[in-house]
């Protein structure tokens, strides 16, 4: 991609309305644009990061047997009346009127849709277990959206639903999903600072699980057992002065951001929709369900909270918009020709490159933009490097700069 053609604009000044580091940096670096409170446009750079996060999540969900589908955003209000959540969740629901005064709910989650859908597929124990997921826009009328992508009114979420014949099967699969979540967060670069955290229970279990990433900018608080390293949230800590796992009472208090959650829902949503199956003995039984969510934008924002410095973002290689940022520091024909040749060669080797070919920008501004954008590797072509048939090579977040022969570049990736 030629940077001169890229649909973005950087800003060296701190964003006036930004209330978190990730909000500030993603706006200033041209990854996102704020339309209004809690609603954002993902610009080309941001959308590339978003799609990389989406790819990682989809890959891991398919590895554990998930089948991807896409359900409607527009829900019949009566489905939400049936589960009682039209009143219980009324503060966050967007309820809209259509022709003839018919009312609809803009989906904040999809239990009310996936349960009656599954009823059309599941009849016998032979149809179970079943796992489906989607990655789709959600709408929640947050009273106080804040921190950029960390708390919004419109957001993309991966919601995964599992259907089981008995509690033991749900328990077993729940552990499988928890392991997949750990792998997702590791691949996104935050695995070492993300804890599976006990939270208040689902419908049929003592606890549910949140995945909390440690950061001083966090809006949540977790308590980590100093003995067994189990994390619990504030609600569980109030109920349990000692660790539920090892009974130790010495905890370390940390600020955190929730980046995912998993619940054992039991029959909470199958019973209202008469989602049943016939067992081996011919008896009808309710299907037991589990639910597993990850917000893609929230995860993207959390990564920036965890991975940045005073100059800008430091993207993990797995989700960065490009692998290489190629900077041309001189407009002379021979330097331009050398940079274009390197650009073409890297593309030929399937290495994604953002080529800063801008002719009207000084070297200092190009370096500042490169640090702000946070692409993992920076390659600089200049009069000085060209004289040595080399380029400057630097990894974002590290101080070391080395000269690399142009014909040796491909060996670095």
N, C-alpha and C positions, 0 to 999 in steps of 0.2 A: 504494500500500500504506500502510495506517495503521500507524505505528510502535507504537501502543498494542496492536495485535493481532499484531505480528510475533513469531514463535517464535525467540527469541534472548535472550541476556543478555550485557551488556558487563561488563568488569572493569577497573578503573583500575590494579590492581596487576599487576606483572610475573608471568607464570606460573612457578610454582616449578620445573616439569619441562621448561620450554622451553629448547632448546639452540641455537636460531637465532632471528633477528629475525622471520622469516616465521611460524615456529611460534608464537612469543609473540603476535604481533599478530593472527593469524587465530583463535587461541583466545580472546584477550581481547575481540576485536570481535564474537564470536559467529558467525563464518563456518564453523567446524568444531568438532567435539567429539571428544576422544580416548576411544575405547572401551578400548583396551589398546595396548601398544607396537606401533607400525607399522600400526595400524588406526584409521580415522577415519570419523565420520559427517559428511557435508556438510549443514549446516543450511540453511534456506531462502536466506539471503544468500549462503552459499558455493556452493550449488547453482546459483544464478543466474549467478554468475561462471563456474562450471564449464561450464554450458550455453553461455555466450557464447564461451568458449575452444573448446568442441566445435564450435560453428557455424562459427567461423573456419577451423578445421582441415578440417572436412568440405567446406566451400566450395572450398578450395584443392585438395583431393584430387580432387574432382569436376571441377575445371577442367582437370586434367591427365589426365583419362580414367578415373579410378578409379571402380569400381563397388562400392558398399557392400553388405556381407553381414554375417552374424552367425554365428560358429562356436561350437560347444560349449565350455564351460569344462572339463567332465569328459572326459578323454582316455583311451583305452585304453592301458594300460601298454606293450603290445607295440609300439606305434608308436614309443615312446621307446627301447625295446630295439633296434628296427631301425636307428635312427640312431646308437646308441651313447651317446646323451646321458643315458640312465637312470643310468649310472655317472659319466659326465663331469660332470654337473650335479647329482649326488645331494645335495650340501650345501644346495642352494636349493629342491629339489623337494618339494612336498607330495604324498606318495603315500598314498592312502586305500584301505581295504578295503571292499568291498561284500558283498552276500550271496554265499555259496558261496566265500568267500575270494578272489574276483576283485579284482584291484588296478587302481586308476585313478590318473592324475596330474591334479592341478588345474593347468590351463594357465598357465605363466609366459610363454609365447609360442606361436605357432601354426604353425611350419614343419611339424611332424609331422602337422598336420591339413590344412593348405591344400594340401600337395603331393599326397597321395592324392586329395583332392577335385578338384584340377585335372586329374588323370589321367582323370577321368570326363568332362571337357569338351574337353581338348586331344588331338587326334589327328593333325592335319595342320598344315603350315606356314601354311595359310590361317586357322588358329585363333589365330595369334600375330601381334603381341604381345597380351598380356592383362594387365589390371591390376585387382586387387581389394583392398579394405581393410575393416577393421572398427574400431569403437571399443568396447572391451569390458574387463571386469574381468580382471586377471591376479593370480597368486599366486606369490610368491617368499619362501621362508623365510629372509629376511635374518637373519644372525647378530646384527647390531647395527643395527636400524632407528634412524634419528636424523633430526634437523632437520625434524620435522613431516612435511609432504607431500613433502619432498625425497628421503627414503629410507624406503619403507614395505613392508609384507608383502602388502597388498592394494591394488591401484591400477588405475586406468583407463588404457589405452594405445590409441593409434591405431597399429595395425600394418598396413602396406601391403606387398603382394607383387606383383612384376612378373615376367612370364614371357616369354622371348625365344627366338628361333631362333638367334641368334649373339651373340658378344661385342660386336660393333660396335653392335648395336641396344641392348643393355644399357647400354653406355657412353653412348650418346646420351640414353637415357631417364634415366639416373642424373643427368646434368647438369640435366635438366628438373626432377627432383624436388628437387635441391639448390636451384635457383632458387625453387621453390615454398616450400621451408622458409624461405628468407630472407624471403619475402613474409609468411609466417605470423608469424615473430618480429617483423617490423616492425609488422604490424597489431596485435600484442599489446603493443607499446610498448617492446620491448627490442632492436630491430633494430640500433641504433647501437652496442650493447655486446656483440653476439653474433657470434662468429667461427666460420666454417667451419674446422675444425681437423683436420689429418691425424692419423690413429691407425693402429694396426697393421692389416694387410690383411684383407680378406675371403678367401673360399676361392680366388678366381681373380684377385686384384689385389694390387698391392704395398701399397696403403693403403685403409683405410676412412675415413669421415668422421664426426667428432663435431661438434655445434654447441654451442659453449661460451660461456656468458654470463659476462662479467667481473664479479666481486664479491669483496670482501674476505672475505665469509663462505663462499666456495667451498671445496669439499672436493677439488677438482682443481687442477692447475697447468698452465698453458699458456705457451708461449714464442712471442712474436710477433716476427717478423723486422722489424727497424727499417728495412730497405730496401724490401721488397715487401709487408710487412704480412701475409704468410702466417703462420698459427698452426699450431703442432705441439704434440703432447702430450709428456709426460715420456718415454714409451717411445721415441718417434721421435727426441727430442732426444738420448737415450743412444746411438742408432744413427747419428745424423747430427749431428756437431758443427757442420756448416754447413747453411744453408737448402737443402732439396731443390729449391726453385724457382729461386733466384737465386745460391746458393752463398755468400751473405753469412753471416758468423759472429757478427754482433752482434744479440742478442736481448733483448727486454724480458720479464721474468718476471712473470706475473700469476696471481692466484687466480681460480678460475672454477667454474661449475656447468654440468654437461652438461644441455642441454634437448632434445636430439634426436640421432639417429644414423642413418646410412645405410650399407648393406653391399652389396657385390657377392658373392653367395653361389655363383655359378657352378652346378655340378651337385651341390653338397654334399647337398642334400635331394631332388633329383629322382632321382638314381641309386638310393638305397635303396628308393624306391617305384616304380621303373621308369616314371617320368614321361618319356615320349618323344613325338616327333612324326615324321611322315614328310615328308621334304623334297621339293623339286621333282623330284628324280631318283629318288624312291621309296625312299630310304635312311632307316632309322630313326636318329634322333639324340636325345641327351638334351636336355631343355629347360634353358635357362640362366635362373637366377633372381636377383632383387634383393630386398632387404628394407629397410624404412624405418620407423623408430619414433619416436613422440613420446609421452611420459607427460603426461597432461592435468593431474593434480594437481601433479606436479613443475613443470610450466610455470607453473601458477598460483602456487605457492610462490616460484619464481624471480622472477616479476614483483614480488612483495612485497619480496623481498630487494633488488631494484633500485630500487623506487619507494616510499619511505616517508620520514618524518621523525620527530623525537622525539615527535610527537603521535599518530602513527598511520600508517595506510596511505594511499597516494595512487594510486588506481586509474587506469590509462589509460581514456579514454572508451570505447574499443571493447569492454572486457570488464567494466566496472563493473556492479554489480548494479542500480543505478539511475542515471539521468543527473543527477537533481536531488534534493537533500535540502531539503525545505521545513520550516522551523522556525517554529512559532507560539509567541511568547514571552509572550503574555498571554491569560488565560482569559476576558476580557471578551467579551460577545456580539458586538460589532461587529468585534473583531479575529478572533474565531473565524469569523465569517461571511466576512470578507475572505480568510482563509487557505483556507477551504473552496472559495470561488469560484476562487481561483488554482489550487488542486489540481484542480478539475474542468476548468478551461480547459486546463491542461497535459496532462491525460489525453486530452482531446478532440483535442489536437494530436499524440497518439501519443508524448508525451514521458514516459518512465517516471519516476515520482516516489515517493520515500519521504516521507510526510507525518508529521512529529513532532507529533502532536496530543496528546501526553501532558500531563495537567493537573497532575500531582503532581511535576513536575521543574522545578528552577530553571534559569534561563537558562544559568548556567555549566556545569551538567551536560549540558544539551542541546548546547552548543557543543563540549564535550569529547567527547561521543559522536559528533558529526558529524565531528570531526577523526579520531577513531579509526577510524570506518567508512570514511572516505576516498572518499566519493561525489564525482564531479568538480565539481558546482556546488552552492553553498549559497544558498538564498533565505530571508531572515528577514522575517517580518511581526511588527511590534510597534506599540505605541502611538505611539512616536516616528516610525516610518516611515509609519504609516497617516495621521498628521496631514498628511503631505506627499503623500498619495496615491501612495506609493512603497513599494519593498521594498529591503532591503540585498542586494546581489548579490556573491558572492565565489567565486573559483575555488580549489579545494583545491590547496594547495602554493604559492599566491601570497599575498602580503601585502595587496595592494590590495583595498579594499572600496569599492563605489560604490552610490549610490542610483539606482534605475531606476524610472521610472514604471510602474505596474502594467499600463497598456495598451500598454507597449512591451516587455514581457517576452518575448513569443513571438519577437521579432526577434533575440533573443540565441542562439537554438538553430537 
